[in-house]
Amino acid sequence: MIEIGNGPDIELFEFHVDGQKEAVRSIDLGLQHFAIYTNDIKTSLEKFSSAGG
């Protein structure tokens, strides 16, 4: 986890499995992750939903 002052926090992941092939694109690893922090989950969920999420 990298914390950048009062800005974003960045999480770094690294995975290895037996027989793993070289990934051409990040999605080839089969892992996609997006996270946000909020002080008001109810309002954040309402805004997310109203925006089509």
N, C-alpha and C positions, 0 to 999 in steps of 0.2 A: 504494500500500500504506500503510495507516494502522496503526501499532503503538500499542496502548493499554496502556502500562505493562507489568505482568506479566499482563494480561488478554488479550483476543482481538486478533488482527490482522484487519483488514478490507481486502479488495481491491475496488477500484472499477473497473468497466469501462464504456466508452462506445463505441458503434459507430454508424456512419452509412454508408448505402449509397444509391446513386441510386434514386429512386422509392420510398423508404421511407415508409410511412404512419405516422401517429401510433399508438403502442402504447396499448391500453386497459389491458392487464395486463402485468406483467413477462414472463410466459411468451410473450406475443405477439412479443417480440423474438427468440424461438427459442433463447435461451441460458439454461441453468440450470447452476449451478456450486456445488459444496459441497466443501470441503477441510478436512482435519484434519492436525495435526502429532502425531507419536508418537515415542517413543524405543524402542518395541518393536513393530514392524510385525507380527510373527508373532502375538503375543498379541492385538493390536488386531484383526487379521483374524479370529482365532478367535472373539473376543467378538462382532464384527460379524456373522459367519456364524451363530453360535448364537442371535442375536437376530432372525434372519430376513432379514438383509441379503444 
